[in-house]
Structure formats: C-alpha cells, structure tokens
Amino acid sequence: IDAYRTFLGLMEDGEHREEVLAQLVFAGMIDVQDRMLYNRSYTTGHKAYRARSVVEIGSAVGWENAHDVIYAGALDIAVGPRWHSVYEMACNVVTIFIEGKEVHAVPQSGTTERERELLANTGALTEGETGELIEALIREHEPAYIEKISALLLAGKAPRRIIDAIQLAAAQVVLETDGPNNFSMPQHTYEYCNTLGWFYDNFAHPQRLKLLYVAGSMVNQAAWNQTHSGWLKSASVRAPSGADRLNGQQIIERLEAALAALDPGESVAWTRAYLDSGEDRNHLTQRLALMAARFGNDPHNQEIPQCMLEDYDKNRCGDRERLLLACAHITASHRKYGDTFEASRRFGEAMGLAELQ
C-alpha cells in the first residue's frame, strides 16, 4: 500500500511524470525468465507490453482520468514471481565487454560514462552486419550474440538500429515455426522486441543499453527452444507460379483467401508475390492488419501481427520485408478458438460494415 501511494504521488507530479513512466516500463523490460526449454514458468515479456499499454491508454484518456489504468499497471509490475537474472547478465556483460573490466562481488549501480556514450551512437548496420547478428542470435549459442552486439556498439553502431536487426531475428524464428500450438515463445519474444523498440522511441532511460542483451537472450532462448523441440521448419519463400501475371488487387484477394483457409505456406507465398509486384506497400499492410484483427477471439494472438506491422513502418534494415512475411505466417498459423470470424461478423453487423459480415 505504501509503495502504491508513493507511486500515485509521483504520478501527480507532472514535471517528472515521464521519468516515472519510463521507470514503470523499464521494470517490466527487465522482468524476463532466464530459460525456455523444458520450462513452464514464464513471464514472457508480458509485463513490459502491459506497462506500455498503461502509458498509451493514460496518454490517450488523460492522466487525470487514468486512475484505474495506473492501478492496474503499477500492481501488475509488483506481482511475482520476478525474474531479473537475464538483466543481471546484461549488467555484467557491459562491465566485461564494454568497460573491459572484471566482474566483482560488489553490487553494480547506475551507468558508466562509456555506456552513456554508446547510447549516442548513430552508425547504421550494413547488410552483412545485420546478417551476422541474426545468425548469432538464432543459429549460434551464447556468447556469440553477446560478442556481436558488443562489437557493433564499440564500432559506433546505433543501439536503435541494432534493435532493428534483433527484430528481424525474432521475426525469422516466427517465420520458421511450424504448428499452431508452437508459437508461444517466438510470438512473446517478438512482442518483447517490439516493445523494446517502442521504449527506445519514447523514453531516454539511462539503463536502456543493457536491454539489447536482454532482448538478445530472449531471441536466442526462443530459437533454441524451437530447434530442440522440433518446431522449426526452414523453407525458401517464393511467389506462386504465375503470380507475376496478376495485378496487386488480384494478389491481395488470393492472400486473404489463403489466410482465411489458415494456410500459412500459401499466405506467405502470396505476400511474397505482392512484394515482388512492386505495388503499394501501404495497401498490403492495411489488408494484413485487417485480416489479423478479424481472426479468432484471442486479442493477444491478434496483437502480435500488429506489432510486426508497426515495426515494418519503423525498421531501417534492408530486409524489413521479412516482418511482413512473418506477419502473414503467424496470422494464418496461430491457434484459433471456435468460429474464427464470429467476433468479426458480430462487429460488422453492429456497425453496418458489409466487408466484415
């Protein structure tokens, strides 16, 4: 109770509200379980995404009207169990790989001058650097990705652009996942990487550099969880034969039919066909967003493709189209419940939207 009262008092101070919200989200960002394989006790990054919702809903309705939102968010962060061992690793990694020092038993606090300097990096990743980081994240074991992220930072690469590459790695794990019941870890990992990008875009939290390593750990854990569980199926992505003779709208119609049929292979192939056609990307992202929102009655599953579409708009990697392929794949693949389009039909009938009925 005392802690919650303190939080409410801090939120009343408009001058420092942004710092308080940054700390709220940061508390969610560092709360990530340290393993996935053969484990059933998860936090899966949910706290960070829910903390983001507190910020966005409160900002939308006005903080003077957001008491219930604040109540839900603050207590959510406080709920256990809490997993901070991955963040502890990230703190030690900064000491070892960035500072070039040994780790001692004395607890760490704050940030170092070098760490703060690296936050100001502006360098872009080359295509080769992006590919190497993705390879380290999803095909190699620790500490490969740790060394790669550290080397990129020390070479002047912008942390936000490193996040772009980490998002592509997370999307690739989703794209290769096979079976509707096998997306739990990959989709939550992607959600975390999406939230991390949003966190960087909205807050200047002094400890945020360390979160690159937390995200890297989560992607690496997810990739090997899928690999060892036999849930990855790598296949080249090609447009269907004859797709080059169709116009953009005809391709979209076939894409939506494949999504409605819950055919991930065809859905990805027709997405590839549209991308190859050179037609307006905005039309494709709008239709993918609509189809993802129409599916099923689990908003959490529907939300993951929207995260990918949001990142497609922000990501600066040359291969960002991978996000759209992953979006189509998970939309067609993820577990559905009951009548897939029932909620969409009900909404369409209530609002007089014929397309949704």
Residue frames relative to the residue before (quaternion, step in Angstrom):
aa qw qx qy qz dx dy dz
I 1.0000 0.0000 0.0000 0.0000 0.00 0.00 0.00
D 0.6611 0.5114 -0.3108 0.4525 3.58 0.89 -0.94
A 0.6518 0.5148 -0.3167 0.4581 3.57 0.98 -0.87
Y 0.6623 0.5019 -0.3118 0.4607 3.58 0.95 -0.84
R 0.6266 0.5267 -0.3352 0.4664 3.58 1.03 -0.75
T 0.6283 0.5282 -0.3286 0.4672 3.56 1.04 -0.78
F 0.6478 0.5187 -0.3130 0.4620 3.56 0.97 -0.90
L 0.6513 0.5079 -0.3216 0.4632 3.61 0.91 -0.86
G 0.6404 0.5294 -0.3229 0.4531 3.56 1.01 -0.79
L 0.6512 0.5068 -0.3085 0.4732 3.56 0.99 -0.81
M 0.6545 0.5163 -0.3135 0.4547 3.58 1.00 -0.80
E 0.6088 0.5569 -0.3522 0.4418 3.59 1.15 -0.51
D 0.6366 0.5102 -0.3173 0.4834 3.57 1.23 -0.47
G 0.2734 -0.8221 0.4781 0.1444 3.55 0.06 1.31
E 0.5999 0.5944 -0.3602 0.3962 3.58 1.07 -0.68
H 0.7913 0.2811 -0.1342 0.5261 3.58 1.04 -0.77
R 0.3314 0.7846 -0.4798 0.2105 3.59 1.25 0.20
E 0.6327 0.5422 -0.3465 0.4310 3.60 0.95 -0.79
E 0.6450 0.5105 -0.3214 0.4692 3.59 1.00 -0.76
V 0.6393 0.5218 -0.3228 0.4635 3.58 1.02 -0.80
L 0.6713 0.4875 -0.2970 0.4728 3.58 0.93 -0.88
A 0.6121 0.5425 -0.3474 0.4586 3.57 1.03 -0.74
Q 0.6757 0.4855 -0.2943 0.4702 3.56 0.96 -0.84
L 0.5962 0.5587 -0.3549 0.4545 3.59 1.10 -0.67
V 0.6941 0.4526 -0.2779 0.4859 3.58 0.84 -0.98
F 0.6247 0.5470 -0.3407 0.4410 3.58 0.97 -0.82
A 0.6239 0.5388 -0.3419 0.4512 3.59 0.99 -0.77
G 0.6582 0.4747 -0.3062 0.4977 3.57 1.13 -0.60
M 0.6429 0.5550 -0.3250 0.4159 3.57 1.01 -0.80
I 0.7238 0.4304 -0.2603 0.4725 3.62 1.02 -0.66
D 0.6129 0.5558 -0.3388 0.4479 3.60 1.29 -0.12
V 0.3136 0.7370 -0.5180 0.3003 3.56 0.27 1.33
Q 0.4916 -0.6791 0.4512 0.3060 3.59 -0.83 0.94
D 0.4804 -0.7242 0.4372 0.2316 3.55 -1.13 0.74
R 0.7892 0.1350 -0.1311 0.5846 3.61 1.20 0.10
M 0.2582 -0.7666 0.5698 0.1449 3.55 -1.30 0.40
L 0.6655 0.5344 -0.3255 0.4070 3.57 0.80 -1.00
Y 0.8493 0.0242 -0.0754 0.5219 3.58 -0.88 1.06
N 0.5719 0.5688 -0.3818 0.4513 3.56 1.12 0.64
R 0.1314 -0.8012 0.5777 0.0835 3.57 -1.07 0.69
S 0.5877 0.5339 -0.3825 0.4725 3.59 1.23 0.21
Y 0.0731 0.8493 -0.5078 0.1243 3.53 -0.14 1.31
T 0.1897 -0.6934 0.6635 0.2072 3.49 -1.36 0.31
T 0.1431 -0.8746 0.4517 0.1025 3.58 1.28 -0.56
G 0.6405 -0.5684 0.3392 0.3895 3.60 1.08 0.50
H 0.3790 0.7581 -0.4675 0.2512 3.58 1.25 0.05
K 0.6344 0.5636 -0.3519 0.3951 3.57 0.92 -0.85
A 0.6398 0.5286 -0.3312 0.4490 3.57 0.98 -0.78
Y 0.6782 0.4885 -0.2959 0.4624 3.58 0.90 -0.91
R 0.6569 0.4938 -0.3142 0.4753 3.57 1.00 -0.78
A 0.6171 0.5247 -0.3491 0.4712 3.59 1.06 -0.66
R 0.5966 0.5441 -0.3535 0.4723 3.57 1.09 -0.69
S 0.6502 0.5226 -0.3265 0.4443 3.59 0.93 -0.84
V 0.5930 0.5545 -0.3630 0.4573 3.58 1.09 -0.67
V 0.6688 0.5046 -0.2953 0.4593 3.56 0.88 -0.97
E 0.7266 0.4537 -0.2621 0.4445 3.57 0.78 -1.01
I 0.6651 0.4810 -0.3146 0.4768 3.60 0.96 -0.79
G 0.6504 0.5192 -0.3169 0.4549 3.57 0.93 -0.87
S 0.6547 0.5038 -0.3077 0.4721 3.56 1.00 -0.82
A 0.6665 0.5198 -0.2981 0.4435 3.57 1.07 -0.77
V 0.7728 0.3560 -0.1915 0.4892 3.60 0.85 -0.92
G 0.5178 -0.6104 0.4278 0.4200 3.57 1.24 -0.35
W 0.4899 -0.7101 0.4199 0.2820 3.56 -0.75 1.05
E 0.5871 0.5661 -0.3782 0.4380 3.57 1.17 -0.41
N 0.7231 0.3881 -0.2299 0.5231 3.61 1.26 -0.38
A 0.6258 0.6155 -0.2897 0.3816 3.57 1.28 -0.05
H 0.2430 0.8063 -0.5187 0.1475 3.61 1.12 0.43
D 0.6723 0.4967 -0.3117 0.4519 3.60 0.87 -0.89
V 0.6234 0.5323 -0.3330 0.4661 3.57 1.08 -0.72
I 0.6538 0.5063 -0.3036 0.4734 3.56 0.94 -0.91
Y 0.6275 0.5510 -0.3283 0.4413 3.56 0.97 -0.90
A 0.6822 0.4845 -0.2892 0.4650 3.57 0.87 -0.97
G 0.7062 0.4925 -0.2761 0.4272 3.57 0.85 -0.94
A 0.6757 0.5039 -0.3058 0.4427 3.57 0.86 -0.92
L 0.7044 0.4488 -0.2757 0.4758 3.58 0.87 -0.90
D 0.5714 0.5821 -0.3808 0.4355 3.59 1.13 -0.56
I 0.6547 0.5057 -0.3105 0.4682 3.58 0.93 -0.86
A 0.6857 0.5103 -0.2846 0.4341 3.57 1.03 -0.76
V 0.5657 0.6261 -0.3863 0.3725 3.60 1.17 -0.49
G 0.3043 -0.7496 0.5618 0.1727 3.57 -0.98 0.84
P 0.5619 -0.0717 -0.7936 -0.2223 1.47 -2.45 0.18
R 0.3048 -0.7352 0.5749 0.1899 3.54 -1.19 0.53
W 0.1731 -0.7912 0.5848 0.0452 3.53 -0.99 0.97
H 0.0396 0.8348 -0.5439 0.0757 3.57 -0.34 1.22
S 0.4084 0.7476 -0.4583 0.2534 3.60 1.22 0.08
V 0.6234 0.5239 -0.3547 0.4594 3.61 1.06 -0.62
Y 0.6454 0.4988 -0.3218 0.4807 3.57 1.00 -0.75
E 0.5995 0.5425 -0.3584 0.4668 3.59 1.06 -0.67
M 0.6189 0.5308 -0.3327 0.4739 3.57 1.02 -0.81
A 0.6575 0.5222 -0.3110 0.4454 3.57 0.91 -0.93
C 0.6291 0.5272 -0.3300 0.4662 3.58 1.02 -0.77
N 0.6789 0.4839 -0.2873 0.4717 3.57 0.93 -0.89
V 0.6151 0.5527 -0.3414 0.4468 3.57 1.06 -0.75
V 0.6292 0.5212 -0.3376 0.4675 3.59 0.97 -0.78
T 0.6427 0.5189 -0.3213 0.4631 3.58 0.98 -0.81
I 0.7357 0.4435 -0.2347 0.4549 3.58 0.83 -1.03
F 0.8089 0.3310 -0.1518 0.4616 3.58 0.64 -1.14
I 0.7204 0.4070 -0.2497 0.5030 3.60 1.07 -0.62
E 0.7529 0.3652 -0.1999 0.5097 3.57 0.89 -0.95
G 0.3309 -0.7621 0.4948 0.2547 3.59 1.17 -0.51
K 0.5360 0.6191 -0.3959 0.4157 3.56 1.14 0.65
E 0.5300 -0.6010 0.4871 0.3473 3.53 -1.32 0.19
V 0.4403 -0.6700 0.5318 0.2728 3.52 -1.23 0.58
H 0.1197 -0.7924 0.5967 0.0412 3.55 -0.91 0.95
A 0.6712 -0.5271 0.3527 0.3837 3.54 -1.28 0.25
V 0.5326 0.6287 -0.4141 0.3866 3.58 1.19 -0.35
P 0.4803 -0.6842 0.4602 0.2988 3.63 -0.72 0.98
Q 0.3990 -0.7130 0.5279 0.2320 3.54 -1.11 0.74
S 0.0011 -0.7864 0.6176 0.0154 3.54 -1.21 0.42
G 0.8175 0.2639 -0.1819 0.4785 3.54 -1.18 0.55
T 0.4791 -0.6233 0.5225 0.3302 3.52 -1.28 -0.50
T 0.4395 -0.6784 0.5198 0.2764 3.53 -1.27 0.37
E 0.6579 -0.5019 0.3785 0.4147 3.55 -1.26 0.33
R 0.6521 0.5148 -0.3181 0.4567 3.58 0.96 -0.86
E 0.6326 0.5353 -0.3260 0.4549 3.56 0.97 -0.84
R 0.6730 0.4894 -0.2923 0.4712 3.58 0.93 -0.89
E 0.6163 0.5466 -0.3434 0.4510 3.58 1.06 -0.69
L 0.6691 0.5171 -0.3037 0.4390 3.58 0.94 -0.88
L 0.5725 0.5867 -0.3809 0.4277 3.58 1.15 -0.49
A 0.6807 0.4835 -0.2770 0.4756 3.58 1.20 -0.53
N 0.3670 0.7352 -0.4940 0.2844 3.63 1.23 0.06
T 0.1579 -0.8085 0.5625 0.0710 3.57 -1.06 0.74
G 0.4619 0.7251 -0.4279 0.2789 3.60 1.24 -0.12
A 0.3660 -0.7108 0.5603 0.2165 3.55 -1.13 0.76
L 0.4664 -0.6496 0.5172 0.3048 3.57 -1.18 0.52
T 0.4148 -0.6637 0.5559 0.2800 3.54 -1.08 0.70
E 0.6696 -0.4744 0.3707 0.4349 3.56 -1.27 0.22
G 0.6538 0.5188 -0.3101 0.4552 3.57 1.02 -0.80
E 0.6561 0.5056 -0.3107 0.4662 3.58 0.96 -0.84
T 0.6273 0.5295 -0.3314 0.4651 3.56 1.04 -0.77
G 0.6735 0.5011 -0.2931 0.4576 3.57 0.90 -0.92
E 0.6530 0.5144 -0.3135 0.4590 3.58 0.99 -0.80
L 0.6556 0.4979 -0.3204 0.4686 3.59 0.98 -0.78
I 0.6348 0.5188 -0.3321 0.4665 3.59 0.97 -0.81
E 0.6379 0.5266 -0.3209 0.4614 3.58 0.96 -0.85
A 0.6716 0.4932 -0.2993 0.4649 3.59 0.90 -0.89
L 0.6713 0.5236 -0.2951 0.4337 3.56 1.01 -0.81
I 0.8412 0.2384 -0.0940 0.4761 3.60 0.78 -0.93
R 0.7412 0.3820 -0.2372 0.4985 3.62 1.19 -0.19
E 0.7455 0.3575 -0.2019 0.5250 3.59 1.18 -0.42
H 0.4848 -0.6532 0.4989 0.2990 3.54 -1.25 0.43
E 0.6471 -0.4645 0.4145 0.4400 3.54 -1.32 0.17
P 0.6356 -0.1482 -0.7484 -0.1184 1.55 -2.18 1.29
A 0.2043 0.8338 -0.5030 0.1003 3.61 1.18 0.40
Y 0.7121 0.4433 -0.2822 0.4656 3.60 0.76 -0.96
I 0.5920 0.5667 -0.3608 0.4453 3.60 1.13 -0.65
E 0.6751 0.4867 -0.2850 0.4755 3.55 0.91 -0.94
K 0.6662 0.5123 -0.3090 0.4452 3.58 0.97 -0.85
I 0.6503 0.4991 -0.3205 0.4747 3.60 0.90 -0.86
S 0.6542 0.5189 -0.3124 0.4528 3.58 0.94 -0.90
A 0.6592 0.5106 -0.3102 0.4566 3.58 0.92 -0.89
L 0.6458 0.5169 -0.3214 0.4608 3.58 0.98 -0.79
L 0.6498 0.5096 -0.3171 0.4663 3.57 0.94 -0.84
L 0.6918 0.4764 -0.2785 0.4658 3.57 0.88 -0.93
A 0.6574 0.4848 -0.3031 0.4908 3.58 1.25 -0.39
G 0.6253 -0.5965 0.3211 0.3874 3.58 1.25 0.22
K 0.4347 0.7044 -0.4629 0.3172 3.58 1.22 0.25
A 0.5162 -0.6705 0.4473 0.2897 3.55 -0.98 0.92
P 0.5240 -0.6431 0.4526 0.3271 3.61 -0.86 0.87
R 0.6543 0.5203 -0.3300 0.4384 3.61 0.94 -0.82
R 0.6635 0.4836 -0.3114 0.4785 3.58 1.05 -0.66
I 0.5790 0.5420 -0.3719 0.4823 3.59 1.18 -0.47
I 0.6085 0.5417 -0.3458 0.4656 3.58 1.06 -0.72
D 0.5914 0.5682 -0.3665 0.4395 3.60 1.01 -0.73
A 0.6872 0.4737 -0.2795 0.4746 3.58 0.89 -0.93
I 0.6255 0.5266 -0.3381 0.4660 3.59 1.02 -0.76
Q 0.6270 0.5305 -0.3369 0.4604 3.59 1.03 -0.72
L 0.6383 0.5120 -0.3336 0.4681 3.60 0.99 -0.73
A 0.6288 0.5254 -0.3342 0.4656 3.58 1.03 -0.74
A 0.6572 0.4992 -0.3073 0.4738 3.58 0.93 -0.88
A 0.6475 0.5182 -0.3132 0.4627 3.58 1.02 -0.80
Q 0.6307 0.5391 -0.3359 0.4458 3.58 1.03 -0.74
V 0.6230 0.5214 -0.3436 0.4712 3.59 1.02 -0.72
V 0.6310 0.5121 -0.3264 0.4828 3.59 1.00 -0.78
L 0.6728 0.5265 -0.2951 0.4279 3.57 0.86 -0.99
E 0.7274 0.4225 -0.2377 0.4857 3.58 1.06 -0.69
T 0.5331 0.6413 -0.4117 0.3674 3.61 1.21 -0.22
D 0.1658 -0.7972 0.5794 0.0366 3.54 -0.92 1.03
G 0.7535 0.3711 -0.2817 0.4639 3.58 -0.94 0.88
P 0.4911 -0.7204 0.4066 0.2730 3.61 -0.67 1.08
N 0.7093 0.4622 -0.2668 0.4606 3.60 1.11 -0.54
N 0.6539 0.5754 -0.2775 0.4053 3.58 1.29 -0.07
F 0.5268 0.6813 -0.3796 0.3379 3.59 1.23 0.26
S 0.3916 0.7698 -0.4641 0.1968 3.59 1.19 -0.22
M 0.7508 0.3937 -0.2351 0.4754 3.59 0.64 -1.06
P 0.6676 0.4913 -0.3376 0.4460 3.66 0.81 -0.78
Q 0.6991 0.4704 -0.3058 0.4433 3.59 0.85 -0.85
H 0.6464 0.4949 -0.3330 0.4757 3.58 1.04 -0.67
T 0.6036 0.5452 -0.3496 0.4649 3.56 1.11 -0.64
Y 0.6566 0.4916 -0.3267 0.4695 3.57 0.92 -0.83
E 0.6152 0.5539 -0.3435 0.4435 3.56 0.97 -0.83
Y 0.6465 0.5174 -0.3178 0.4618 3.58 0.97 -0.87
C 0.6736 0.4957 -0.3018 0.4577 3.60 0.88 -0.92
N 0.6088 0.5349 -0.3368 0.4794 3.57 1.10 -0.67
T 0.6711 0.4943 -0.2964 0.4664 3.57 0.91 -0.93
L 0.6181 0.5477 -0.3427 0.4478 3.57 1.05 -0.73
G 0.6439 0.5101 -0.3206 0.4717 3.58 0.96 -0.83
W 0.6469 0.5107 -0.3070 0.4760 3.56 0.98 -0.89
F 0.6333 0.5412 -0.3294 0.4445 3.60 0.96 -0.85
Y 0.6615 0.4946 -0.2988 0.4781 3.58 0.95 -0.88
D 0.6848 0.5030 -0.2889 0.4411 3.58 0.99 -0.81
N 0.7788 0.3741 -0.1677 0.4747 3.58 1.14 -0.56
F 0.7989 0.2038 -0.0995 0.5571 3.60 1.14 -0.49
A 0.2787 -0.7359 0.5932 0.1702 3.55 -1.21 0.61
H 0.0623 0.8261 -0.5552 0.0739 3.57 0.76 1.04
P 0.4982 -0.7075 0.4063 0.2936 3.62 -0.72 0.99
Q 0.7150 0.4550 -0.2594 0.4631 3.62 1.12 -0.56
R 0.4220 0.7752 -0.4229 0.2051 3.58 1.24 -0.08
L 0.5217 0.6332 -0.4335 0.3728 3.64 1.11 -0.38
K 0.6429 0.5548 -0.3227 0.4180 3.58 0.96 -0.85
L 0.6007 0.5997 -0.3577 0.3893 3.58 1.13 -0.59
L 0.5065 0.6201 -0.4349 0.4121 3.61 1.21 -0.27
Y 0.6902 0.4713 -0.2744 0.4757 3.56 0.98 -0.84
V 0.5996 0.5377 -0.3604 0.4705 3.59 1.11 -0.60
A 0.6607 0.4898 -0.3005 0.4830 3.58 0.93 -0.89
G 0.6354 0.5334 -0.3279 0.4519 3.57 0.98 -0.82
S 0.6430 0.5210 -0.3156 0.4643 3.56 0.98 -0.84
M 0.6706 0.5068 -0.3077 0.4457 3.56 0.89 -0.91
V 0.6493 0.5029 -0.3164 0.4747 3.60 0.97 -0.85
N 0.6625 0.5088 -0.3033 0.4585 3.58 0.92 -0.90
Q 0.6424 0.5149 -0.3134 0.4732 3.58 0.97 -0.85
A 0.6665 0.5057 -0.3046 0.4552 3.58 0.92 -0.90
A 0.6510 0.5289 -0.3201 0.4405 3.57 0.93 -0.90
W 0.7233 0.4226 -0.2575 0.4816 3.59 0.86 -0.90
N 0.5582 0.5654 -0.3914 0.4643 3.59 1.16 -0.45
Q 0.6861 0.4736 -0.2802 0.4760 3.57 0.91 -0.92
T 0.6458 0.5358 -0.3183 0.4410 3.57 0.98 -0.86
H 0.7378 0.4250 -0.2387 0.4670 3.57 0.73 -1.06
S 0.6565 0.4891 -0.3138 0.4810 3.59 1.18 -0.41
G 0.4645 -0.7014 0.4287 0.3294 3.59 1.27 -0.15
W 0.4967 0.6927 -0.3922 0.3460 3.56 1.20 0.51
L 0.6017 0.5432 -0.3730 0.4514 3.60 1.23 0.16
K 0.0085 -0.7767 0.6293 -0.0277 3.54 -1.02 0.88
S 0.1351 -0.8230 0.5503 0.0385 3.53 -0.17 1.32
A 0.1274 0.7804 -0.6016 0.1136 3.57 -0.85 0.97
S 0.5201 -0.6258 0.4734 0.3373 3.56 -1.08 0.67
V 0.3284 -0.7447 0.5532 0.1774 3.56 -1.10 0.74
R 0.0679 0.7941 -0.5969 0.0930 3.56 -0.66 1.16
A 0.5258 -0.6071 0.4905 0.3382 3.54 -1.19 0.57
P 0.5758 -0.5866 0.4289 0.3747 3.63 -1.08 0.59
S 0.6087 -0.5609 0.4173 0.3752 3.55 -1.14 0.62
G 0.8082 0.2569 -0.2092 0.4870 3.56 -0.93 0.92
A 0.4381 0.7177 -0.4547 0.2938 3.59 1.24 -0.07
D 0.6180 0.5760 -0.3456 0.4084 3.58 1.11 -0.62
R 0.6370 0.5173 -0.3313 0.4656 3.61 1.26 -0.19
L 0.6322 0.5307 -0.3217 0.4639 3.59 1.30 -0.06
N 0.4311 -0.6668 0.5288 0.2999 3.55 -1.19 0.49
G 0.7436 -0.4442 0.2625 0.4252 3.56 -1.27 0.25
Q 0.6751 0.4956 -0.3099 0.4501 3.59 0.88 -0.87
Q 0.6301 0.5246 -0.3360 0.4635 3.58 1.02 -0.72
I 0.6390 0.5085 -0.3239 0.4777 3.58 1.03 -0.74
I 0.6326 0.5296 -0.3300 0.4587 3.59 0.97 -0.85
E 0.6422 0.5275 -0.3286 0.4487 3.60 0.93 -0.83
R 0.6745 0.4738 -0.2941 0.4839 3.58 0.98 -0.79
L 0.6081 0.5418 -0.3451 0.4664 3.57 1.09 -0.69
E 0.6935 0.4707 -0.2896 0.4622 3.58 0.81 -0.93
A 0.6160 0.5279 -0.3473 0.4704 3.59 1.09 -0.62
A 0.6512 0.5057 -0.3125 0.4718 3.59 1.00 -0.79
L 0.6376 0.5120 -0.3253 0.4748 3.58 1.01 -0.77
A 0.6660 0.5041 -0.3011 0.4601 3.58 0.92 -0.89
A 0.6779 0.4683 -0.2762 0.4948 3.57 1.15 -0.64
L 0.3831 -0.7442 0.4578 0.2997 3.58 1.34 -0.01
D 0.3984 0.6936 -0.4803 0.3599 3.55 1.00 0.94
P 0.2425 -0.8223 0.4927 0.1495 3.62 0.01 1.22
G 0.6366 0.5491 -0.3400 0.4214 3.59 0.96 -0.81
E 0.6944 0.4525 -0.2671 0.4917 3.56 0.89 -0.95
S 0.6163 0.5556 -0.3484 0.4360 3.58 1.03 -0.73
V 0.6727 0.4739 -0.2888 0.4893 3.57 0.94 -0.89
A 0.6478 0.5326 -0.3222 0.4392 3.59 0.95 -0.85
W 0.6928 0.4548 -0.2870 0.4804 3.60 0.92 -0.84
T 0.5801 0.5407 -0.3771 0.4784 3.59 1.15 -0.47
R 0.6349 0.5191 -0.3127 0.4793 3.56 1.02 -0.85
A 0.6377 0.5360 -0.3259 0.4470 3.58 0.99 -0.83
Y 0.6585 0.4979 -0.3174 0.4666 3.57 0.93 -0.84
L 0.6440 0.5164 -0.3239 0.4623 3.58 0.95 -0.83
D 0.6588 0.5094 -0.3024 0.4637 3.58 1.00 -0.83
S 0.6262 0.5831 -0.3345 0.3950 3.58 1.11 -0.66
G 0.3946 -0.7356 0.4662 0.2931 3.57 1.17 -0.49
E 0.4107 0.7132 -0.4700 0.3189 3.58 1.27 0.20
D 0.7370 -0.4406 0.3004 0.4152 3.55 -1.36 0.30
R 0.3913 -0.7422 0.4997 0.2154 3.58 -0.62 1.16
N 0.5975 0.5881 -0.3722 0.3983 3.59 1.04 -0.67
H 0.6285 0.5285 -0.3380 0.4598 3.57 1.02 -0.74
L 0.6453 0.5164 -0.3200 0.4632 3.59 0.97 -0.81
T 0.6905 0.4739 -0.3031 0.4547 3.60 0.79 -0.93
Q 0.6241 0.5355 -0.3430 0.4539 3.60 1.04 -0.67
R 0.6884 0.4672 -0.2906 0.4727 3.58 0.91 -0.86
L 0.6209 0.5185 -0.3439 0.4769 3.60 1.04 -0.68
A 0.6444 0.5216 -0.3215 0.4575 3.58 0.98 -0.83
L 0.6656 0.5022 -0.3063 0.4594 3.58 0.92 -0.87
M 0.6776 0.4850 -0.3039 0.4617 3.59 0.85 -0.91
A 0.6380 0.5243 -0.3327 0.4554 3.59 0.97 -0.78
A 0.6758 0.4932 -0.2932 0.4627 3.58 0.99 -0.82
R 0.6569 0.5363 -0.3159 0.4256 3.60 1.07 -0.61
F 0.6424 0.5919 -0.3272 0.3604 3.58 1.08 -0.67
G 0.8953 0.1008 -0.0464 0.4315 3.50 -1.16 0.81
N 0.4143 -0.6902 0.5311 0.2644 3.52 -1.32 -0.21
D 0.5491 0.5543 -0.4189 0.4645 3.56 1.12 0.71
P 0.2966 -0.7991 0.4903 0.1820 3.62 -0.04 1.23
H 0.5880 0.5793 -0.3861 0.4118 3.59 1.08 -0.57
N 0.6649 0.4737 -0.3063 0.4897 3.60 0.94 -0.82
Q 0.6567 0.5176 -0.3133 0.4501 3.58 1.00 -0.76
E 0.6389 0.5762 -0.3150 0.4008 3.55 1.16 -0.65
I 0.5959 0.6058 -0.3777 0.3678 3.61 1.00 -0.72
P 0.6616 0.4842 -0.3390 0.4614 3.67 0.82 -0.79
Q 0.6189 0.5410 -0.3553 0.4451 3.60 1.06 -0.66
C 0.5965 0.5538 -0.3546 0.4602 3.59 1.11 -0.67
M 0.6631 0.5079 -0.3032 0.4586 3.57 0.95 -0.88
L 0.6560 0.5024 -0.3111 0.4696 3.56 1.01 -0.79
E 0.6100 0.5376 -0.3423 0.4708 3.58 1.06 -0.72
D 0.6995 0.4684 -0.2764 0.4636 3.57 0.88 -0.92
Y 0.5659 0.5838 -0.3919 0.4306 3.60 1.08 -0.60
D 0.6689 0.5123 -0.2925 0.4522 3.56 1.04 -0.80
K 0.7491 0.4000 -0.1989 0.4892 3.60 1.15 -0.62
N 0.6128 0.6102 -0.3424 0.3673 3.56 1.08 -0.78
R 0.2482 -0.8042 0.5281 0.1132 3.59 -0.88 0.93
C 0.4200 0.6938 -0.4833 0.3296 3.60 1.21 0.20
G 0.5681 -0.6179 0.4264 0.3371 3.55 -1.08 0.70
D 0.7290 0.4046 -0.2168 0.5078 3.57 1.16 -0.63
R 0.2464 0.8157 -0.5010 0.1514 3.61 1.08 0.55
E 0.5011 0.6475 -0.4313 0.3789 3.61 1.21 -0.23
R 0.4941 0.6499 -0.4200 0.3963 3.57 1.26 -0.34
L 0.6059 0.5679 -0.3473 0.4357 3.58 1.12 -0.65
L 0.6614 0.4932 -0.3073 0.4742 3.59 1.03 -0.73
L 0.6204 0.5241 -0.3400 0.4742 3.58 1.06 -0.69
A 0.6610 0.4947 -0.3020 0.4766 3.57 0.97 -0.87
C 0.6070 0.5602 -0.3421 0.4480 3.58 1.07 -0.73
A 0.6759 0.4757 -0.2913 0.4817 3.58 0.88 -0.92
H 0.6494 0.5427 -0.3172 0.4280 3.57 0.96 -0.88
I 0.7285 0.4201 -0.2660 0.4712 3.59 0.73 -0.97
T 0.5889 0.5677 -0.3775 0.4341 3.61 1.08 -0.58
A 0.7126 0.4288 -0.2523 0.4947 3.57 0.94 -0.84
S 0.7436 0.4815 -0.2171 0.4101 3.56 1.04 -0.79
H 0.6443 0.5869 -0.3639 0.3286 3.58 0.81 -0.91
R 0.6557 -0.5455 0.3633 0.3748 3.53 -1.21 0.58
K 0.1637 -0.7771 0.6039 0.0676 3.55 -0.92 1.00
Y 0.2514 -0.7672 0.5745 0.1348 3.56 -1.23 0.47
G 0.8615 0.0625 -0.0491 0.5015 3.56 -0.90 0.94
D 0.7786 -0.2449 0.2501 0.5208 3.52 -1.15 -0.78
T 0.4386 -0.7663 0.4014 0.2433 3.54 -0.25 1.32
F 0.8066 0.2859 -0.1338 0.4997 3.59 0.87 -0.93
E 0.3185 0.7823 -0.4960 0.2015 3.61 1.20 0.21
A 0.6818 0.4857 -0.3005 0.4570 3.59 0.79 -0.98
S 0.6390 0.5267 -0.3205 0.4600 3.56 1.02 -0.80
R 0.6569 0.5083 -0.3135 0.4603 3.59 0.94 -0.87
R 0.6501 0.5193 -0.3196 0.4533 3.57 0.92 -0.90
F 0.6513 0.5035 -0.3111 0.4749 3.56 0.98 -0.84
G 0.6581 0.5206 -0.3062 0.4496 3.56 0.94 -0.90
E 0.6539 0.5061 -0.3078 0.4707 3.57 0.99 -0.83
A 0.6737 0.5060 -0.2980 0.4486 3.58 0.94 -0.89
M 0.7695 0.3630 -0.1744 0.4957 3.55 1.03 -0.84
G 0.4627 -0.7033 0.4340 0.3209 3.57 1.27 -0.01
L 0.4329 0.6810 -0.4678 0.3605 3.57 1.09 0.75
A 0.3212 -0.8011 0.4732 0.1765 3.55 -0.11 1.30
E 0.6232 0.5755 -0.3477 0.3994 3.60 0.98 -0.76
L 0.7185 0.4411 -0.2471 0.4777 3.58 1.11 -0.64
Q 0.5999 0.5981 -0.3596 0.3914 3.62 1.19 -0.19
